Amino acid sequence: MEARLESGELAPDFDLVAAGSGRRVGLRDQAGRKVVLIFHLQGTAPTAREINHAVRNRFPDPEDVLVASVIDLSIVPPAYWITVGLVLGNAYDQATRELPPDVEPADYLVFLPDWGGRVSRRYGARDTGRAAAITVIDGDSNITLSYQGEGPVEAVLGALESG
């Protein structure tokens, strides 16, 4: 099932295991907290970094806003899952070195491999190798933004500040 989500809709639940930290992340566990999901591939990872930095500058407390990268790995054959998992773990480790020493990396860097692509499809994320798709969810699990296009940072910050 693949559909573009609209503002005001209840966000589909998900439950994924974060690369690097091994932490299980589910939407229903985020009650009362805003969530930014950035659906991207390797070529659009810079957009995810840019959004993460901008959100953390404006909302430094990760308890207020969870920012998570969701990576659709449905094109990866299962025989390569271990290798890809190691690559994601290494990327996580490298990214943690850039964080200030007083922060918990698992709160600031959330890489969610979507092995079968189910979450990406439920959120209507398509062509994320060309442009990252972003969904912002309020503390009541309602979608406040479903966006893919130019100026994603401004769109995300606007959605977080208005909701």
Residue, then its C-alpha position, 0 to 999 in steps of 0.5 A: m500500500e503506497a499513498r501520499l499522506e495528508s496533514g491531519e491524518l493519523a500517522p501509520d505506526f512503525d516499529l524499526v530497530a535503529a542501526g548503530s544503537g540497536r534501539r527499537v523505535g516505534l511511533r506509539d512510543q513517542a506519545g507527546r513528542k514531535v517526530v520528524l521522519i526523513f526518508h532518504l537514500q545515500g545520495t540524499a543523505p546530506t538533506a537528512r544531515e541538514i534537517n537534523h542540524a537545523v532541528r537540533n539548533r532550534f530544538p536542542d532537547p531530543e525529548d521534544v523532537l525525535v529526528a529519524s532517518v528512514i532508509d528504504l532498503s527493499i532493493v537490497p537482497p537479504a544476502y547483503w543485509i549483514t553487509v549493509g547493516l555493518v555499513l550503517g553501523n559504521a556511518y552511525d559510529q562516524a557521525t557520533r564522533e561529530l557530536p558534542p561529548d555531553v550528548e547521548p548519541a542514540d538520542y541525536l542520531v537515529f538511522l532506521p533501516d526499512w529492510g522491506g520498505r514497508v514503512s516507506r510505502r505506508y508513508g508514501a515515500r517515493d523517489t527518495g534517491r532524487a529528493a528526501a521525503i519528510t513527514v512531521i508528526d505532532g505529539d498526538s501522532n497526527i501528520t502536520l507535514s508530508y513534504q518532498g521538494e525544495g527548501p525542506v529545512e524551512a518546511v520542517l521548521g515551520a511545521l514544528e513551530s506551528g504544531 
